[in-house]
Amino acid sequence: MQKKNYAVLYLFDGVEYTERVPTKTILDNMIAQKVILPTVAVFIENPSSESRRVELPANPIFTQVLAKELVPFVEKQLNIKTKERIIGGSSYGGLSSAYTVLNYPNVFSKALILSGSFWWQPKGTPSEQSHYIAQQFIQKEKLPLCFFISAGFYESGKSAILETSRHLKDVLLAKGYPVTYVEQSTSHGYLAWQGLISEGLKTLLGSNKCTSN
């Protein structure tokens, strides 16, 4: 049987993005209106809030399982062939999305990051070595990736989401990455992120979609 050609969106906090955000309806409408490529969504959910706190923040074991086991399994089951694979999420999910594309650019070439928790750093990291994820991008050569990043004005504070998202955006642009960056008068929550999913998908999968190079 010939494989079907779809873009595939892998989205963290899958229960929230099906129950609290009408992601499936958003995708269906955008596909029907030919705003984005035909896309399959895979909703990833951690079994508990504790496992989420352990698995999503730059966890190499979790990320390896995602890239090397979940992706091949899902796409084999669905008989999909794709060159457009996006990883996305909010808060810790946004942090994990950036970490995933950094470490597996051959699997995921695009990141949809909503209010990423870029204040996070491994335990024991000296304060002068903050901005952990941004530092990881600085240390690596430029990869074939592109990004949609958003943050809210009310997510501010010393080393908070707004400031660390701005810093990551500046680092990525300095490295030559295609980045669409959006700031809105919003706080940390699904109401804000619901309105940004379509904008991010249009940027990454629309007719004028960003191209990783």
RAZIPE-V790808 format. One record per helix or strand of 3 or more residues. SS is the DSSP state (H for helix, E for strand). FROM is the first residue (numbers start at 1). LEN is the number of residues. If there is no record, write none. Layout:
ss: [SS;SS]
from: [FROM;FROM]
len: [LEN;LEN]
This chain:
ss: [E;H;H;E;H;H;E;H;E;H;H;E;H;E;H]
from: [7;16;23;39;49;60;85;92;110;127;132;146;161;178;190]
len: [5;4;10;5;7;18;7;12;7;3;8;7;15;7;16]
